[in-house]
Amino acid sequence: MARRKLIAGNWKMNKTAAEGAALAKELKAAMVAINPNGVCGESISQIRDAEGTHTAEVLVCPPITTVPAVVVELEGTCCQVGAQNIHWADNGAFTGELSGAMLKEIPVSYVLIGHSERRQYFGETDETVNKRTKAALKYGIKPVVCVGELLAEREAGQTNAVCERQTRAGLAGLTAEEMKNVVVAYEPVWAIGTGKVASNEQAQEVHAFLRGILKSLFGAETAEATRILYGGSMNAANAAGLLAQPDIDGGLIGGASLKAADFAAIVSAAK
């Protein structure tokens, strides 16, 4: 089953509204440069080549205060806009959090859930990842559910065990039908922002393992249809090799997503 590549940019805590709009404008120009004859498909997220073939899906996730300005700037383009977090409650005394209804109103189409920085700095757990994932689906927002091991866990040979635990817990209670709108992202924590990157073979091995977990949870058809992104320092130089692997369906891009030319080069590699 062919899975359309997804290249998602996580801007993290970078870019004010004005700066984000400027970056979005640069991104539009860069996307035109790599795909001058392309047009948007039926979905705003689909880039097509001159023959009309779907080539890639593109997503950027700015800070929430920057999202509205980026949405305006990217309107009518082939790039979707997502959020970096969502709360599981519809409303209530949760200072600083955002509900699905709030995000839908902006609007955003995707949301990152369980990123390693959320787990490390803000107490995110497998249980809260699951609750946030269900909240996103309730409001028609596609969750990008992140899993991945620490350096100590990899060195201890625990990569598969950690990824399996996080995947099973994060997706617990979901149906195969709901999984049609879920993306999984493997982010080896030791390779985020460090300049280190898993080799093509290392990344593929974990992605294939995760697809096996999805098969055990939801069946072969759903597992084959679910996109699994690589989120460990993918950049313009290494993207082509990683994206050529059979179970790597795109990238969750950090630092390189803040440079329009670099991000566009990764999108081009995904074509």
C-alpha beads as a LAMMPS data file, in Angstrom:
LAMMPS data file: protein, C-alpha beads

271 atoms
270 bonds

1 atom types
1 bond types

-500.0 500.0 xlo xhi
-500.0 500.0 ylo yhi
-500.0 500.0 zlo zhi

Masses

1 110.0

Atoms # bond

1 1 1 0.000 0.000 0.000
2 1 1 1.429 3.394 -1.009
3 1 1 1.657 5.875 1.835
4 1 1 2.003 9.531 0.889
5 1 1 4.994 11.105 2.617
6 1 1 4.355 13.750 5.299
7 1 1 6.963 16.386 6.130
8 1 1 6.040 18.177 9.355
9 1 1 7.922 21.163 10.766
10 1 1 7.946 21.671 14.548
11 1 1 8.887 25.287 15.169
12 1 1 8.953 24.687 18.948
13 1 1 9.147 27.947 20.977
14 1 1 10.429 30.046 18.078
15 1 1 8.984 32.880 15.987
16 1 1 6.623 35.661 16.985
17 1 1 3.544 36.204 14.832
18 1 1 5.382 38.674 12.594
19 1 1 8.443 36.438 12.335
20 1 1 6.276 33.406 11.644
21 1 1 4.407 35.171 8.863
22 1 1 7.728 36.158 7.304
23 1 1 8.994 32.573 7.470
24 1 1 5.742 31.314 5.971
25 1 1 6.155 33.755 3.085
26 1 1 9.689 32.475 2.489
27 1 1 8.400 28.922 2.650
28 1 1 5.789 29.629 -0.017
29 1 1 8.446 30.960 -2.345
30 1 1 10.731 28.014 -1.666
31 1 1 7.926 25.526 -2.321
32 1 1 7.179 27.147 -5.665
33 1 1 10.860 26.947 -6.534
34 1 1 11.024 23.176 -5.966
35 1 1 7.662 22.474 -7.581
36 1 1 7.061 25.254 -10.171
37 1 1 4.516 23.289 -12.194
38 1 1 2.717 21.788 -9.225
39 1 1 -0.790 22.561 -8.067
40 1 1 -2.702 21.800 -4.918
41 1 1 -4.708 18.622 -4.966
42 1 1 -8.205 18.127 -3.626
43 1 1 -6.755 18.601 -0.142
44 1 1 -4.856 21.777 0.655
45 1 1 -2.095 19.556 2.021
46 1 1 -1.357 17.720 -1.188
47 1 1 1.378 18.846 -3.525
48 1 1 1.092 17.509 -7.053
49 1 1 3.626 17.369 -9.788
50 1 1 2.849 18.463 -13.341
51 1 1 1.228 15.097 -14.104
52 1 1 -1.095 15.420 -11.126
53 1 1 0.579 12.751 -9.004
54 1 1 0.440 13.240 -5.255
55 1 1 3.997 13.763 -4.067
56 1 1 4.040 14.889 -0.456
57 1 1 2.018 16.382 2.363
58 1 1 3.444 19.391 4.161
59 1 1 2.703 20.643 7.672
60 1 1 4.117 23.340 9.947
61 1 1 3.440 23.597 13.685
62 1 1 4.267 27.078 15.016
63 1 1 3.758 28.328 18.594
64 1 1 0.059 28.825 19.220
65 1 1 0.255 32.654 19.252
66 1 1 1.909 32.512 15.840
67 1 1 -0.524 30.027 14.281
68 1 1 -3.217 32.563 13.183
69 1 1 -0.699 34.708 11.282
70 1 1 0.788 31.639 9.601
71 1 1 -2.681 30.332 8.704
72 1 1 -3.420 33.627 6.943
73 1 1 -0.084 33.657 5.118
74 1 1 -0.397 30.047 3.931
75 1 1 -4.058 30.227 2.937
76 1 1 -4.550 28.731 -0.504
77 1 1 -1.180 26.990 -0.481
78 1 1 -0.324 23.319 -0.193
79 1 1 0.849 23.600 3.409
80 1 1 -1.251 22.791 6.460
81 1 1 -0.857 24.298 9.913
82 1 1 -0.860 22.377 13.180
83 1 1 -0.512 22.969 16.914
84 1 1 2.118 21.685 19.335
85 1 1 -0.163 20.553 22.162
86 1 1 -3.793 19.912 23.160
87 1 1 -5.545 19.261 26.475
88 1 1 -7.873 16.322 26.998
89 1 1 -10.640 18.330 28.713
90 1 1 -13.213 20.406 26.843
91 1 1 -12.824 23.230 29.383
92 1 1 -11.975 23.793 33.028
93 1 1 -9.328 24.983 35.468
94 1 1 -6.287 24.065 33.377
95 1 1 -4.279 27.279 33.263
96 1 1 -2.147 27.611 30.154
97 1 1 -3.746 24.706 28.287
98 1 1 -5.811 24.687 25.078
99 1 1 -8.839 22.535 24.327
100 1 1 -9.723 20.828 21.086
101 1 1 -12.558 23.290 20.521
102 1 1 -10.120 26.204 20.829
103 1 1 -7.671 24.657 18.381
104 1 1 -10.408 23.783 15.904
105 1 1 -11.557 27.410 15.930
106 1 1 -8.134 28.784 14.903
107 1 1 -8.164 26.427 12.869
108 1 1 -5.482 23.735 12.894
109 1 1 -5.635 20.370 11.157
110 1 1 -2.922 18.458 13.084
111 1 1 -1.485 18.501 16.602
112 1 1 1.764 17.128 18.014
113 1 1 1.282 14.911 21.069
114 1 1 3.825 13.371 23.426
115 1 1 6.908 15.072 22.049
116 1 1 9.971 14.155 24.088
117 1 1 10.315 17.730 25.317
118 1 1 6.755 17.587 26.656
119 1 1 7.614 14.325 28.407
120 1 1 10.919 15.617 29.759
121 1 1 10.016 19.125 30.879
122 1 1 6.263 19.120 31.440
123 1 1 5.463 15.743 32.928
124 1 1 3.757 14.223 29.896
125 1 1 3.081 10.517 30.460
126 1 1 1.880 7.650 28.311
127 1 1 -1.534 8.066 29.960
128 1 1 -1.822 11.784 29.179
129 1 1 -0.605 11.146 25.636
130 1 1 -3.504 8.740 25.217
131 1 1 -6.027 11.220 26.643
132 1 1 -4.765 14.042 24.442
133 1 1 -4.835 11.783 21.376
134 1 1 -8.472 10.910 21.987
135 1 1 -9.322 14.581 22.507
136 1 1 -7.738 15.519 19.184
137 1 1 -9.702 12.846 17.340
138 1 1 -12.912 13.978 19.043
139 1 1 -12.496 17.388 17.432
140 1 1 -11.384 16.164 14.035
141 1 1 -7.755 17.147 14.549
142 1 1 -5.170 14.608 13.407
143 1 1 -2.713 13.670 16.173
144 1 1 0.977 13.089 15.519
145 1 1 1.839 10.770 18.401
146 1 1 5.542 10.818 19.309
147 1 1 7.478 7.903 20.784
148 1 1 11.179 7.295 21.280
149 1 1 13.954 6.228 23.625
150 1 1 16.585 8.068 25.645
151 1 1 20.290 7.512 24.997
152 1 1 20.649 5.435 28.173
153 1 1 17.719 3.281 27.081
154 1 1 19.239 2.668 23.659
155 1 1 22.616 1.809 25.164
156 1 1 20.850 -0.616 27.508
157 1 1 19.173 -2.345 24.577
158 1 1 15.729 -1.099 25.591
159 1 1 14.764 0.737 22.395
160 1 1 12.081 -1.720 21.310
161 1 1 10.669 -2.135 24.806
162 1 1 10.345 1.626 25.337
163 1 1 8.830 2.266 21.910
164 1 1 6.388 -0.609 22.305
165 1 1 5.247 0.583 25.725
166 1 1 4.738 4.150 24.555
167 1 1 2.945 3.078 21.378
168 1 1 0.577 0.630 23.023
169 1 1 -0.262 3.042 25.846
170 1 1 -0.544 6.119 23.660
171 1 1 -2.923 4.425 21.209
172 1 1 -4.869 2.363 23.771
173 1 1 -8.601 2.255 23.141
174 1 1 -8.426 3.592 19.588
175 1 1 -10.196 1.812 16.758
176 1 1 -8.837 0.924 13.344
177 1 1 -11.194 3.536 11.903
178 1 1 -9.744 6.238 14.169
179 1 1 -6.233 5.194 13.212
180 1 1 -6.905 6.425 9.684
181 1 1 -6.359 9.924 11.098
182 1 1 -3.377 9.152 13.343
183 1 1 0.301 9.632 12.508
184 1 1 3.076 8.093 14.601
185 1 1 6.471 9.771 14.894
186 1 1 9.592 7.943 16.056
187 1 1 11.979 10.406 17.652
188 1 1 15.077 8.901 19.234
189 1 1 15.590 11.433 22.019
190 1 1 19.380 11.128 21.781
191 1 1 19.226 12.426 18.208
192 1 1 17.051 15.505 18.788
193 1 1 18.914 18.785 18.568
194 1 1 22.233 17.023 19.087
195 1 1 23.340 16.781 15.497
196 1 1 23.387 13.010 15.928
197 1 1 21.119 10.947 13.754
198 1 1 20.224 7.307 13.595
199 1 1 21.662 5.599 10.543
200 1 1 19.231 4.753 7.765
201 1 1 19.342 1.135 8.895
202 1 1 18.823 1.946 12.591
203 1 1 15.840 4.170 11.831
204 1 1 14.295 1.650 9.441
205 1 1 14.675 -1.135 11.996
206 1 1 12.666 0.766 14.625
207 1 1 10.063 1.915 12.099
208 1 1 9.523 -1.664 10.962
209 1 1 9.227 -2.747 14.589
210 1 1 6.624 -0.049 15.249
211 1 1 4.638 -1.131 12.194
212 1 1 4.636 -4.616 13.650
213 1 1 3.176 -3.254 16.886
214 1 1 0.479 -1.444 14.921
215 1 1 -0.314 -4.691 13.137
216 1 1 -0.780 -6.499 16.435
217 1 1 -3.058 -3.719 17.685
218 1 1 -5.131 -2.853 14.626
219 1 1 -4.474 -5.453 11.929
220 1 1 -2.286 -5.587 8.838
221 1 1 -4.332 -3.232 6.677
222 1 1 -4.305 -0.421 9.248
223 1 1 -0.628 -0.954 10.013
224 1 1 0.269 -0.683 6.328
225 1 1 -1.786 2.480 5.947
226 1 1 -0.448 4.313 9.027
227 1 1 2.346 6.787 8.422
228 1 1 5.371 6.645 10.719
229 1 1 7.639 9.695 10.629
230 1 1 11.280 9.916 11.645
231 1 1 11.968 12.751 14.084
232 1 1 15.655 12.668 14.967
233 1 1 17.567 15.543 13.331
234 1 1 16.441 14.918 9.758
235 1 1 17.907 17.618 7.544
236 1 1 18.507 18.480 3.909
237 1 1 21.682 16.388 3.809
238 1 1 20.349 13.122 5.222
239 1 1 16.651 13.286 4.263
240 1 1 16.893 11.398 0.978
241 1 1 18.532 8.345 2.534
242 1 1 16.104 8.191 5.445
243 1 1 13.033 8.772 3.284
244 1 1 14.098 5.989 0.912
245 1 1 13.580 3.409 3.662
246 1 1 10.402 1.353 3.169
247 1 1 8.872 2.087 6.578
248 1 1 9.854 5.754 6.938
249 1 1 6.934 7.816 5.717
250 1 1 8.214 11.322 6.298
251 1 1 9.891 13.482 8.894
252 1 1 9.140 15.501 11.996
253 1 1 11.598 18.322 11.460
254 1 1 12.913 20.599 14.201
255 1 1 15.695 23.085 13.542
256 1 1 15.693 22.653 9.766
257 1 1 12.025 23.702 9.625
258 1 1 13.039 27.218 10.722
259 1 1 14.972 27.716 7.474
260 1 1 12.696 27.831 4.443
261 1 1 15.316 26.594 1.975
262 1 1 16.329 23.653 4.177
263 1 1 12.727 22.653 4.871
264 1 1 11.849 22.890 1.186
265 1 1 14.851 20.705 0.341
266 1 1 13.506 17.991 2.689
267 1 1 10.076 18.273 1.060
268 1 1 11.773 17.913 -2.302
269 1 1 13.531 14.762 -1.098
270 1 1 10.131 13.368 -0.106
271 1 1 8.810 13.800 -3.655

Bonds

1 1 1 2
2 1 2 3
3 1 3 4
4 1 4 5
5 1 5 6
6 1 6 7
7 1 7 8
8 1 8 9
9 1 9 10
10 1 10 11
11 1 11 12
12 1 12 13
13 1 13 14
14 1 14 15
15 1 15 16
16 1 16 17
17 1 17 18
18 1 18 19
19 1 19 20
20 1 20 21
21 1 21 22
22 1 22 23
23 1 23 24
24 1 24 25
25 1 25 26
26 1 26 27
27 1 27 28
28 1 28 29
29 1 29 30
30 1 30 31
31 1 31 32
32 1 32 33
33 1 33 34
34 1 34 35
35 1 35 36
36 1 36 37
37 1 37 38
38 1 38 39
39 1 39 40
40 1 40 41
41 1 41 42
42 1 42 43
43 1 43 44
44 1 44 45
45 1 45 46
46 1 46 47
47 1 47 48
48 1 48 49
49 1 49 50
50 1 50 51
51 1 51 52
52 1 52 53
53 1 53 54
54 1 54 55
55 1 55 56
56 1 56 57
57 1 57 58
58 1 58 59
59 1 59 60
60 1 60 61
61 1 61 62
62 1 62 63
63 1 63 64
64 1 64 65
65 1 65 66
66 1 66 67
67 1 67 68
68 1 68 69
69 1 69 70
70 1 70 71
71 1 71 72
72 1 72 73
73 1 73 74
74 1 74 75
75 1 75 76
76 1 76 77
77 1 77 78
78 1 78 79
79 1 79 80
80 1 80 81
81 1 81 82
82 1 82 83
83 1 83 84
84 1 84 85
85 1 85 86
86 1 86 87
87 1 87 88
88 1 88 89
89 1 89 90
90 1 90 91
91 1 91 92
92 1 92 93
93 1 93 94
94 1 94 95
95 1 95 96
96 1 96 97
97 1 97 98
98 1 98 99
99 1 99 100
100 1 100 101
101 1 101 102
102 1 102 103
103 1 103 104
104 1 104 105
105 1 105 106
106 1 106 107
107 1 107 108
108 1 108 109
109 1 109 110
110 1 110 111
111 1 111 112
112 1 112 113
113 1 113 114
114 1 114 115
115 1 115 116
116 1 116 117
117 1 117 118
118 1 118 119
119 1 119 120
120 1 120 121
121 1 121 122
122 1 122 123
123 1 123 124
124 1 124 125
125 1 125 126
126 1 126 127
127 1 127 128
128 1 128 129
129 1 129 130
130 1 130 131
131 1 131 132
132 1 132 133
133 1 133 134
134 1 134 135
135 1 135 136
136 1 136 137
137 1 137 138
138 1 138 139
139 1 139 140
140 1 140 141
141 1 141 142
142 1 142 143
143 1 143 144
144 1 144 145
145 1 145 146
146 1 146 147
147 1 147 148
148 1 148 149
149 1 149 150
150 1 150 151
151 1 151 152
152 1 152 153
153 1 153 154
154 1 154 155
155 1 155 156
156 1 156 157
157 1 157 158
158 1 158 159
159 1 159 160
160 1 160 161
161 1 161 162
162 1 162 163
163 1 163 164
164 1 164 165
165 1 165 166
166 1 166 167
167 1 167 168
168 1 168 169
169 1 169 170
170 1 170 171
171 1 171 172
172 1 172 173
173 1 173 174
174 1 174 175
175 1 175 176
176 1 176 177
177 1 177 178
178 1 178 179
179 1 179 180
180 1 180 181
181 1 181 182
182 1 182 183
183 1 183 184
184 1 184 185
185 1 185 186
186 1 186 187
187 1 187 188
188 1 188 189
189 1 189 190
190 1 190 191
191 1 191 192
192 1 192 193
193 1 193 194
194 1 194 195
195 1 195 196
196 1 196 197
197 1 197 198
198 1 198 199
199 1 199 200
200 1 200 201
201 1 201 202
202 1 202 203
203 1 203 204
204 1 204 205
205 1 205 206
206 1 206 207
207 1 207 208
208 1 208 209
209 1 209 210
210 1 210 211
211 1 211 212
212 1 212 213
213 1 213 214
214 1 214 215
215 1 215 216
216 1 216 217
217 1 217 218
218 1 218 219
219 1 219 220
220 1 220 221
221 1 221 222
222 1 222 223
223 1 223 224
224 1 224 225
225 1 225 226
226 1 226 227
227 1 227 228
228 1 228 229
229 1 229 230
230 1 230 231
231 1 231 232
232 1 232 233
233 1 233 234
234 1 234 235
235 1 235 236
236 1 236 237
237 1 237 238
238 1 238 239
239 1 239 240
240 1 240 241
241 1 241 242
242 1 242 243
243 1 243 244
244 1 244 245
245 1 245 246
246 1 246 247
247 1 247 248
248 1 248 249
249 1 249 250
250 1 250 251
251 1 251 252
252 1 252 253
253 1 253 254
254 1 254 255
255 1 255 256
256 1 256 257
257 1 257 258
258 1 258 259
259 1 259 260
260 1 260 261
261 1 261 262
262 1 262 263
263 1 263 264
264 1 264 265
265 1 265 266
266 1 266 267
267 1 267 268
268 1 268 269
269 1 269 270
270 1 270 271
